[in-house]
Amino acid sequence: MGILLLAFLIAGVLVIMLNYLGVLPNGASNWYLLGGLGMIFVGFAMATRYH
């Protein structure tokens, strides 16, 4: 569970960074930002329930 938690956090940050760099398909988009923030939110939600 710890690896999945870190994967969501890191993937969310990467998606946001790549969006601002314009590397993702279709250029910069608000949907990529929402997806990245959603992944970060899931990572934090998992972190609060991790024992």
MODELLER restraints for C-alpha pairs under 7 A, 6 or more apart:
rsr = mdl.restraints
at = mdl.atoms
rsr.add(forms.Gaussian(group=physical.xy_distance, feature=features.Distance(at['CA:5:A'], at['CA:43:A']), mean=4.96, stdev=0.5))
rsr.add(forms.Gaussian(group=physical.xy_distance, feature=features.Distance(at['CA:5:A'], at['CA:46:A']), mean=6.11, stdev=0.5))
rsr.add(forms.Gaussian(group=physical.xy_distance, feature=features.Distance(at['CA:5:A'], at['CA:47:A']), mean=6.62, stdev=0.5))
rsr.add(forms.Gaussian(group=physical.xy_distance, feature=features.Distance(at['CA:6:A'], at['CA:43:A']), mean=6.83, stdev=0.5))
rsr.add(forms.Gaussian(group=physical.xy_distance, feature=features.Distance(at['CA:8:A'], at['CA:39:A']), mean=5.30, stdev=0.5))
rsr.add(forms.Gaussian(group=physical.xy_distance, feature=features.Distance(at['CA:8:A'], at['CA:40:A']), mean=6.10, stdev=0.5))
rsr.add(forms.Gaussian(group=physical.xy_distance, feature=features.Distance(at['CA:8:A'], at['CA:42:A']), mean=6.84, stdev=0.5))
rsr.add(forms.Gaussian(group=physical.xy_distance, feature=features.Distance(at['CA:8:A'], at['CA:43:A']), mean=5.12, stdev=0.5))
rsr.add(forms.Gaussian(group=physical.xy_distance, feature=features.Distance(at['CA:9:A'], at['CA:39:A']), mean=6.38, stdev=0.5))
rsr.add(forms.Gaussian(group=physical.xy_distance, feature=features.Distance(at['CA:9:A'], at['CA:40:A']), mean=4.79, stdev=0.5))
rsr.add(forms.Gaussian(group=physical.xy_distance, feature=features.Distance(at['CA:9:A'], at['CA:43:A']), mean=5.18, stdev=0.5))
rsr.add(forms.Gaussian(group=physical.xy_distance, feature=features.Distance(at['CA:12:A'], at['CA:36:A']), mean=4.00, stdev=0.5))
rsr.add(forms.Gaussian(group=physical.xy_distance, feature=features.Distance(at['CA:12:A'], at['CA:37:A']), mean=6.14, stdev=0.5))
rsr.add(forms.Gaussian(group=physical.xy_distance, feature=features.Distance(at['CA:12:A'], at['CA:39:A']), mean=4.91, stdev=0.5))
rsr.add(forms.Gaussian(group=physical.xy_distance, feature=features.Distance(at['CA:12:A'], at['CA:40:A']), mean=5.16, stdev=0.5))
rsr.add(forms.Gaussian(group=physical.xy_distance, feature=features.Distance(at['CA:13:A'], at['CA:36:A']), mean=6.38, stdev=0.5))
rsr.add(forms.Gaussian(group=physical.xy_distance, feature=features.Distance(at['CA:15:A'], at['CA:32:A']), mean=6.65, stdev=0.5))
rsr.add(forms.Gaussian(group=physical.xy_distance, feature=features.Distance(at['CA:15:A'], at['CA:36:A']), mean=5.36, stdev=0.5))
rsr.add(forms.Gaussian(group=physical.xy_distance, feature=features.Distance(at['CA:16:A'], at['CA:32:A']), mean=6.77, stdev=0.5))
rsr.add(forms.Gaussian(group=physical.xy_distance, feature=features.Distance(at['CA:16:A'], at['CA:33:A']), mean=5.57, stdev=0.5))
rsr.add(forms.Gaussian(group=physical.xy_distance, feature=features.Distance(at['CA:16:A'], at['CA:36:A']), mean=5.54, stdev=0.5))
rsr.add(forms.Gaussian(group=physical.xy_distance, feature=features.Distance(at['CA:18:A'], at['CA:24:A']), mean=6.24, stdev=0.5))
rsr.add(forms.Gaussian(group=physical.xy_distance, feature=features.Distance(at['CA:19:A'], at['CA:28:A']), mean=5.15, stdev=0.5))
rsr.add(forms.Gaussian(group=physical.xy_distance, feature=features.Distance(at['CA:19:A'], at['CA:29:A']), mean=6.96, stdev=0.5))
rsr.add(forms.Gaussian(group=physical.xy_distance, feature=features.Distance(at['CA:19:A'], at['CA:32:A']), mean=6.45, stdev=0.5))
rsr.add(forms.Gaussian(group=physical.xy_distance, feature=features.Distance(at['CA:20:A'], at['CA:28:A']), mean=6.25, stdev=0.5))
rsr.add(forms.Gaussian(group=physical.xy_distance, feature=features.Distance(at['CA:22:A'], at['CA:28:A']), mean=5.31, stdev=0.5))
